[in-house]
Amino acid sequence: MLYVLMGDDKQVHAVSDKPLSSDWQLVDMDDESLKLFLQKNPEISAGIMESSDAGFIRVLEDVIDLLIDKQLIQFTEFPDAVQTKLLNRRRYRESLRSNSDSTRLLEDDDEIF
């Protein structure tokens, strides 16, 4: 779903992933005027796909982790190149999580006693 700005001609004149004012309307991706707008503006269409791809990749990583956790597949069954990419992504996501964790009371080099 995207937000669109419609003109008086009932055609899409702009798209956004969030409403920028009360004039923006939420439309389904199957909306004919949205499809026409995206066909006429392939650079915008490509940007929407790239944004969607990034979210989908995170979902796919979570599905892979779930399948491994449930022992439906084994990590070692993936080709070496895939294992490397998955490990790099996992490390990167973990570092983002730990850097933004505001619940940490002690730093890694702090001693309790």
Backbone as JSON, one array per atom type, in Angstrom:
{
  "sequence": "MLYVLMGDDKQVHAVSDKPLSSDWQLVDMDDESLKLFLQKNPEISAGIMESSDAGFIRVLEDVIDLLIDKQLIQFTEFPDAVQTKLLNRRRYRESLRSNSDSTRLLEDDDEIF",
  "N": [[0.84, -1.17, 0.0], [0.48, 2.21, -0.8], [0.74, 5.77, -0.37], [-0.91, 8.25, -2.18], [-1.0, 11.23, -4.15], [-3.62, 12.68, -5.58], [-4.69, 14.29, -8.55], [-6.99, 16.81, -9.84], [-7.88, 15.56, -12.05], [-8.2, 12.97, -11.31], [-6.02, 11.37, -11.46], [-2.91, 9.89, -10.46], [-0.42, 11.9, -9.09], [1.76, 11.98, -7.47], [3.67, 9.87, -5.26], [4.08, 8.28, -2.05], [5.51, 6.73, 0.87], [4.31, 7.38, 3.17], [1.69, 9.48, 4.49], [1.83, 12.84, 3.48], [0.35, 15.01, 3.87], [-3.07, 15.92, 4.6], [-4.24, 15.56, 2.18], [-3.27, 13.32, 0.93], [-3.88, 10.02, -0.15], [-4.46, 6.65, 0.81], [-3.71, 3.91, -1.16], [-4.23, 0.78, -2.82], [-1.81, -1.47, -4.22], [-2.78, -2.46, -6.57], [-4.26, -0.52, -7.77], [-5.4, 1.13, -10.62], [-4.73, 3.75, -11.55], [-2.44, 4.21, -10.07], [-0.76, 2.21, -11.05], [-0.47, 3.1, -13.7], [0.83, 5.57, -13.27], [3.27, 4.63, -12.16], [4.25, 3.19, -14.33], [4.8, 5.26, -16.08], [6.78, 6.5, -14.72], [9.47, 5.12, -14.27], [11.75, 5.29, -12.62], [10.81, 5.93, -10.1], [9.26, 3.72, -9.6], [11.29, 1.77, -9.52], [12.63, 2.58, -7.22], [10.68, 2.06, -5.28], [10.55, -0.71, -5.45], [13.17, -1.37, -4.61], [13.11, -0.5, -1.96], [11.14, -2.19, -0.98], [12.44, -4.62, -1.41], [14.52, -4.55, 0.48], [13.15, -4.79, 2.93], [12.01, -7.29, 2.51], [14.24, -8.94, 2.38], [15.1, -8.93, 5.04], [12.98, -10.3, 6.19], [13.26, -12.77, 4.92], [15.77, -13.58, 5.93], [15.05, -13.96, 8.61], [13.26, -16.09, 8.31], [14.99, -18.08, 7.37], [16.65, -18.33, 9.65], [14.73, -19.28, 11.46], [14.03, -21.76, 10.29], [16.47, -23.07, 10.58], [16.72, -23.04, 13.38], [14.58, -24.71, 14.04], [15.55, -26.99, 13.11], [15.0, -27.87, 10.53], [16.43, -27.36, 8.31], [19.96, -27.43, 7.81], [22.58, -25.25, 8.65], [25.03, -25.76, 7.46], [24.32, -26.94, 5.1], [24.0, -25.03, 3.21], [25.65, -23.44, 0.43], [29.13, -22.42, 0.6], [29.53, -19.67, -0.02], [26.99, -18.61, 0.49], [26.72, -19.18, 3.2], [28.7, -17.49, 4.22], [27.67, -14.96, 3.52], [25.26, -14.98, 4.98], [26.26, -15.17, 7.62], [27.71, -12.76, 7.77], [25.64, -10.88, 7.49], [24.12, -11.55, 9.76], [25.93, -10.92, 11.82], [26.18, -8.17, 11.37], [23.51, -7.26, 11.76], [23.24, -7.97, 14.44], [25.17, -6.32, 15.61], [23.99, -3.85, 15.12], [21.71, -4.09, 16.68], [22.84, -4.33, 19.27], [24.17, -1.9, 19.5], [22.1, -0.08, 19.59], [20.79, -0.72, 21.86], [19.34, 0.43, 24.58], [18.95, -0.49, 27.08], [21.1, -1.49, 28.34], [22.97, -1.55, 31.21], [25.58, -1.69, 32.0], [28.72, -1.17, 30.48], [30.7, -3.08, 28.11], [33.32, -3.22, 29.07], [33.08, -2.62, 31.74], [33.29, -3.52, 35.18], [31.59, -5.64, 37.46], [32.15, -6.07, 40.14]],
  "CA": [[0.0, 0.0, 0.0], [1.19, 3.48, -0.9], [-0.06, 6.98, -0.33], [-0.83, 8.97, -3.45], [-1.6, 12.55, -4.27], [-4.43, 12.68, -6.8], [-5.04, 15.58, -9.12], [-8.4, 16.99, -10.16], [-8.19, 14.62, -13.13], [-8.28, 11.65, -10.67], [-4.8, 10.64, -11.78], [-1.86, 10.0, -9.45], [0.61, 12.89, -9.44], [2.92, 11.74, -6.61], [3.52, 8.74, -4.34], [4.89, 8.33, -0.84], [5.24, 5.61, 1.77], [3.54, 7.92, 4.3], [0.93, 10.67, 4.07], [2.56, 14.08, 3.7], [-0.68, 15.97, 4.28], [-4.39, 15.27, 4.61], [-4.64, 15.33, 0.79], [-2.72, 12.05, 0.46], [-4.81, 8.9, 0.01], [-3.89, 5.32, 0.81], [-4.25, 3.09, -2.26], [-3.69, -0.56, -3.0], [-0.86, -1.56, -5.34], [-3.53, -2.84, -7.77], [-4.98, 0.64, -8.27], [-5.03, 1.36, -12.03], [-4.05, 5.03, -11.73], [-1.1, 4.05, -9.51], [0.01, 1.42, -12.03], [-0.17, 3.98, -14.83], [1.84, 6.52, -12.8], [4.54, 3.93, -12.02], [4.74, 2.87, -15.67], [5.32, 6.49, -16.67], [7.9, 6.96, -13.88], [10.18, 3.9, -13.87], [12.72, 5.52, -11.54], [10.06, 5.85, -8.85], [8.91, 2.3, -9.48], [12.51, 1.06, -9.1], [12.86, 2.94, -5.81], [9.7, 1.35, -4.46], [10.99, -2.1, -5.42], [14.37, -1.46, -3.77], [12.68, -0.37, -0.57], [10.45, -3.43, -0.68], [13.43, -5.69, -1.37], [15.25, -4.48, 1.74], [12.29, -5.39, 3.96], [11.83, -8.71, 2.22], [15.48, -9.62, 2.73], [15.08, -9.14, 6.49], [12.01, -11.38, 6.44], [13.87, -14.01, 4.45], [16.79, -13.95, 6.92], [14.34, -14.49, 9.78], [12.72, -17.42, 7.95], [16.13, -19.0, 7.35], [17.01, -18.58, 11.05], [13.68, -20.12, 12.05], [14.18, -23.12, 9.75], [17.66, -23.63, 11.21], [16.38, -23.27, 14.79], [13.67, -25.85, 14.12], [16.33, -28.09, 12.55], [14.43, -28.32, 9.26], [17.59, -27.31, 7.43], [21.2, -27.2, 8.54], [23.35, -24.14, 8.12], [26.11, -26.3, 6.64], [23.79, -27.36, 3.8], [24.11, -23.92, 2.28], [26.99, -23.28, -0.16], [30.04, -21.59, 1.4], [29.28, -18.25, -0.27], [25.74, -18.26, 1.17], [27.02, -19.19, 4.63], [29.45, -16.27, 4.5], [26.75, -13.82, 3.45], [24.34, -15.06, 6.12], [27.01, -14.83, 8.84], [28.0, -11.32, 7.75], [24.37, -10.17, 7.78], [23.76, -11.82, 11.16], [26.83, -10.11, 12.66], [25.82, -6.77, 11.19], [22.24, -7.0, 12.44], [23.49, -8.07, 15.88], [25.87, -5.11, 16.04], [23.0, -2.76, 15.14], [20.86, -4.32, 17.84], [23.56, -4.05, 20.51], [24.49, -0.47, 19.54], [20.9, 0.71, 19.89], [20.18, -1.27, 23.08], [19.44, 1.43, 25.65], [18.7, -1.13, 28.37], [22.37, -1.95, 28.9], [23.37, -0.75, 32.35], [27.03, -1.72, 32.07], [29.45, -1.31, 29.22], [31.41, -4.34, 28.04], [34.56, -3.21, 29.85], [32.76, -2.36, 33.14], [33.31, -4.67, 36.09], [30.51, -5.6, 38.44], [32.75, -5.97, 41.49]],
  "C": [[0.89, 1.25, 0.0], [0.2, 4.63, -0.74], [0.16, 7.72, -1.64], [-1.48, 10.33, -3.32], [-2.3, 12.58, -5.61], [-4.69, 14.11, -7.25], [-6.54, 15.66, -9.36], [-8.84, 16.03, -11.26], [-8.29, 13.17, -12.64], [-7.11, 10.74, -11.05], [-3.77, 10.88, -10.67], [-0.79, 10.97, -9.96], [1.87, 12.71, -8.6], [2.62, 10.55, -5.72], [4.46, 8.92, -3.16], [4.57, 7.1, 0.01], [4.51, 6.06, 3.04], [2.79, 9.16, 3.83], [1.69, 11.94, 4.43], [1.63, 15.23, 4.06], [-2.01, 15.23, 4.26], [-4.91, 15.0, 3.19], [-4.19, 13.97, 0.25], [-3.68, 10.92, 0.81], [-4.05, 7.58, -0.02], [-4.54, 4.5, -0.3], [-3.55, 1.74, -2.28], [-2.75, -0.56, -4.21], [-1.56, -1.95, -6.65], [-4.3, -1.68, -8.39], [-4.48, 1.0, -9.68], [-4.3, 2.68, -12.23], [-2.64, 4.99, -11.14], [-0.22, 3.27, -10.48], [0.44, 2.28, -13.21], [0.93, 4.98, -14.46], [3.21, 5.85, -12.73], [5.11, 3.52, -13.36], [5.37, 4.09, -16.34], [6.56, 7.0, -15.94], [8.7, 5.76, -13.37], [11.19, 4.1, -12.75], [12.04, 5.47, -10.17], [9.68, 4.4, -8.57], [10.11, 1.49, -8.99], [12.82, 1.35, -7.64], [11.93, 2.21, -4.86], [10.11, -0.12, -4.34], [12.22, -2.28, -4.53], [14.01, -1.38, -2.3], [11.97, -1.65, -0.12], [11.42, -4.59, -0.55], [14.17, -5.71, -0.04], [14.43, -5.1, 2.87], [12.12, -6.88, 3.77], [13.08, -9.51, 2.59], [15.53, -9.9, 4.23], [14.12, -10.26, 6.86], [12.62, -12.73, 6.06], [14.96, -14.5, 5.41], [16.14, -14.56, 8.15], [13.77, -15.87, 9.51], [13.85, -18.45, 7.94], [16.55, -19.34, 8.78], [15.99, -19.49, 11.73], [13.8, -21.56, 11.58], [15.41, -23.81, 10.36], [17.37, -23.97, 12.67], [15.49, -24.5, 14.97], [14.3, -27.12, 13.53], [15.66, -28.71, 11.31], [15.48, -28.26, 8.15], [18.81, -27.1, 8.32], [21.98, -26.09, 7.84], [24.42, -24.63, 7.15], [25.63, -26.82, 5.3], [23.86, -26.25, 2.76], [25.51, -23.9, 1.67], [27.82, -22.3, 0.68], [29.76, -20.09, 1.22], [28.01, -17.77, 0.45], [25.97, -18.22, 2.68], [27.74, -17.9, 5.03], [28.53, -15.05, 4.52], [25.79, -13.82, 4.64], [25.05, -14.68, 7.42], [27.32, -13.34, 8.9], [26.76, -10.51, 8.09], [23.97, -10.35, 9.23], [24.62, -10.97, 12.09], [26.46, -8.62, 12.57], [24.53, -6.43, 11.92], [22.41, -7.05, 13.95], [24.22, -6.83, 16.39], [24.92, -3.92, 16.07], [22.11, -2.87, 16.36], [21.59, -3.93, 19.12], [23.91, -2.57, 20.63], [23.28, 0.37, 19.93], [20.2, 0.24, 21.16], [20.39, -0.28, 24.23], [19.2, 0.81, 27.03], [19.99, -1.61, 29.03], [22.79, -1.0, 30.01], [24.88, -0.66, 32.49], [27.61, -1.82, 30.67], [30.22, -2.61, 29.25], [32.66, -4.37, 28.91], [34.32, -2.87, 31.33], [32.83, -3.64, 33.94], [32.19, -4.51, 37.1], [31.07, -5.4, 39.84], [34.1, -5.36, 41.42]]
}
